Amino acid sequence: MLADVLKSSLIAAAIATGYAHAQISDNCDGYLTAGAQEPVRSAYGECWRTSSWTAERASQECDPQLVVKDTPKAPVMPAPQAPQRASYATEVLFDFQRAELDADGRKLLDDLAQKLLAIDAEKVTATAYADRIGGAEYNERLSARRAEAIRVYLVEKGVSEKLLSFEAKGAREPVTAGRCEAMGPETKHNAKLVACLRPDRRVVIEVAGRPKP
């Protein structure tokens, strides 16, 4: 009890001393200040708080235990992106028993050559086919001639020959399987069958590479 009385007396004395030596004011941080904005302290060295004081307004000088220092945040590094790829395919069709490029085929290859020159191409693969009319050996040679026509045209357009890879498959892997059956004689004179098998007379060209930086 005596200790409480003494503490109250000391507090009162400190306040009286503050008023006697300097004008005391309530600053915006919720502490009593005097003179050059120095905090008024009790006999125990504690800053006097006003009714406007909150924990969020605690100062480092008066309430260091309440001041939460901002912990520097580690920079967020962006996730590594997968390297971009440039890949596409096109298909050139040929007339029956022919290995010469028509106007449509040349246009497709012109567009392809422009795309190849605009990227860092890594590989160009061309797979040539023939329809099923005729012998297997003949169709293998015919598809090889079609692949050669593609190679010559692309090289003339500035595509590096080192990028090109070709394969001739003859009448294997037809895309018309099951669609051109029971259409009459399997000969070149059967115009209906020849027209139906046109999608098989093709060269499929696939490109792999990366966009230029």
C-alpha positions in Angstrom: 0.0 0.0 0.0 2.8 2.3 0.9 4.6 1.6 -2.4 1.4 2.6 -4.3 1.2 5.8 -2.4 4.8 6.6 -3.1 4.5 5.8 -6.8 1.4 8.1 -7.1 3.3 10.8 -5.4 6.3 10.5 -7.8 4.0 10.5 -10.8 2.3 13.6 -9.6 5.6 15.3 -8.9 6.9 14.4 -12.4 3.8 16.0 -14.0 4.1 19.1 -11.8 7.8 19.4 -12.7 6.9 19.1 -16.4 4.3 21.9 -16.2 6.7 24.0 -14.2 9.6 23.9 -16.6 7.9 23.7 -20.0 4.6 23.9 -21.7 3.3 20.4 -22.2 1.3 19.5 -25.3 -0.3 16.4 -26.9 1.5 15.7 -30.2 0.0 13.7 -33.0 1.6 10.5 -31.9 -0.4 10.2 -28.7 2.3 11.2 -26.3 2.7 14.2 -24.0 5.6 16.4 -25.1 7.4 19.4 -23.8 9.9 21.9 -25.2 11.4 20.7 -28.5 8.8 17.9 -28.8 10.6 15.8 -26.2 8.4 13.2 -24.6 7.3 13.8 -21.0 8.4 10.9 -18.8 7.4 9.6 -15.4 9.9 9.1 -12.6 10.3 5.6 -13.9 11.4 6.8 -17.3 8.1 5.9 -19.1 6.6 8.2 -21.7 3.2 9.6 -20.8 0.5 8.6 -23.2 -2.6 10.6 -24.0 -6.1 9.4 -24.8 -5.4 9.5 -28.5 -2.6 6.9 -28.2 -2.9 3.5 -29.9 -0.5 0.7 -30.4 -0.3 1.4 -34.1 1.0 4.9 -33.2 3.7 3.6 -30.8 7.1 5.3 -31.2 10.5 3.6 -31.3 11.7 6.0 -28.5 8.8 5.4 -26.1 7.5 1.9 -26.8 10.2 0.1 -28.8 8.7 -3.3 -27.8 5.5 -2.4 -29.7 7.1 -1.2 -32.9 7.2 -3.9 -35.5 10.0 -3.4 -37.9 9.3 -4.2 -41.5 11.0 -7.3 -42.6 12.5 -6.9 -46.1 10.7 -9.2 -48.4 12.7 -11.3 -50.7 12.2 -10.3 -54.4 9.8 -12.6 -56.2 11.6 -14.0 -59.1 9.5 -14.8 -62.1 9.1 -18.5 -62.9 11.4 -19.6 -65.8 9.6 -19.8 -69.0 9.9 -22.7 -71.3 11.7 -21.9 -74.5 9.3 -21.0 -77.3 9.1 -23.3 -80.2 8.1 -22.7 -83.8 6.5 -25.6 -85.5 3.9 -26.1 -88.3 3.1 -28.3 -91.2 1.8 -28.0 -94.7 0.8 -30.4 -97.4 1.4 -30.2 -101.2 -0.8 -32.3 -103.6 0.3 -33.6 -107.0 -1.6 -34.5 -110.1 -2.0 -38.2 -111.0 1.3 -39.8 -112.0 3.0 -36.4 -112.0 5.9 -35.1 -109.9 5.7 -31.4 -111.1 4.5 -28.7 -108.9 1.3 -26.9 -109.9 0.4 -23.3 -109.2 -1.2 -24.1 -105.8 1.8 -26.2 -104.8 4.3 -23.4 -105.6 2.2 -20.9 -103.7 2.2 -23.1 -100.6 6.0 -23.6 -100.8 6.5 -19.8 -101.3 4.7 -19.2 -98.1 6.6 -22.0 -96.3 10.0 -20.6 -97.5 9.1 -17.2 -96.1 8.3 -18.7 -92.7 11.5 -20.7 -92.7 13.6 -17.7 -93.4 11.9 -15.8 -90.6 12.7 -18.3 -87.9 15.8 -20.2 -86.6 14.8 -23.4 -88.3 16.2 -26.6 -87.0 14.8 -29.2 -89.2 12.4 -29.6 -92.2 11.1 -33.0 -92.9 9.2 -33.9 -96.0 7.4 -37.3 -96.5 6.2 -38.0 -100.0 3.4 -40.4 -101.0 1.6 -41.8 -104.1 -1.8 -43.3 -104.5 -2.4 -47.1 -104.8 -2.9 -47.2 -108.6 0.2 -48.8 -110.2 2.9 -51.2 -108.9 4.6 -50.7 -105.6 8.1 -50.1 -107.1 6.7 -47.5 -109.5 4.9 -45.7 -106.7 8.1 -45.6 -104.6 10.0 -44.0 -107.4 7.1 -41.6 -108.1 6.9 -40.4 -104.4 10.7 -40.0 -104.4 10.5 -37.7 -107.5 7.8 -35.7 -105.7 10.1 -35.3 -102.7 12.9 -34.2 -105.0 10.7 -31.5 -106.6 10.0 -30.1 -103.1 13.7 -30.1 -102.2 14.8 -28.3 -105.4 12.1 -25.6 -105.0 12.9 -24.8 -101.4 16.6 -24.6 -102.0 15.9 -22.2 -104.9 14.0 -20.0 -102.5 16.9 -19.7 -100.1 16.3 -22.5 -97.6 19.5 -24.3 -96.5 19.7 -27.8 -97.9 21.3 -28.9 -94.6 17.9 -28.4 -92.9 16.0 -30.7 -95.3 15.2 -34.3 -94.7 13.1 -36.4 -97.1 11.4 -39.8 -97.2 9.5 -41.6 -99.9 6.8 -44.0 -98.8 5.0 -44.8 -102.1 1.4 -45.9 -101.6 1.9 -46.7 -97.9 -0.2 -44.9 -95.3 -3.1 -43.7 -97.5 -5.3 -41.0 -96.0 -8.2 -42.3 -98.2 -8.3 -45.7 -96.6 -11.9 -47.0 -96.7 -13.2 -44.1 -98.8 -12.4 -45.2 -102.3 -13.4 -48.8 -102.3 -15.6 -50.7 -104.9 -15.2 -47.9 -107.4 -14.4 -50.0 -110.4 -11.1 -50.9 -112.1 -7.9 -50.0 -110.3 -6.4 -48.3 -113.4 -5.5 -44.8 -114.6 -8.5 -44.9 -116.9 -11.0 -44.9 -114.0 -11.4 -41.1 -113.6 -13.7 -41.5 -110.6 -11.2 -43.5 -108.7 -8.3 -41.3 -109.7 -10.2 -38.2 -108.4 -11.1 -40.0 -105.1 -7.4 -40.9 -104.5 -6.1 -37.4 -105.0 -5.4 -36.8 -101.2 -3.0 -39.7 -101.3 -0.8 -38.0 -103.9 0.8 -35.7 -101.3 4.0 -34.5 -99.7 3.7 -33.6 -96.0 6.2 -31.0 -94.8 6.9 -30.5 -91.1 9.0 -27.7 -89.7 10.7 -27.4 -86.2 12.6 -24.4 -84.9 12.6 -21.4 -82.7 11.5 -17.8 -83.2 14.4 -15.4 -83.9 15.3 -13.2 -81.0 
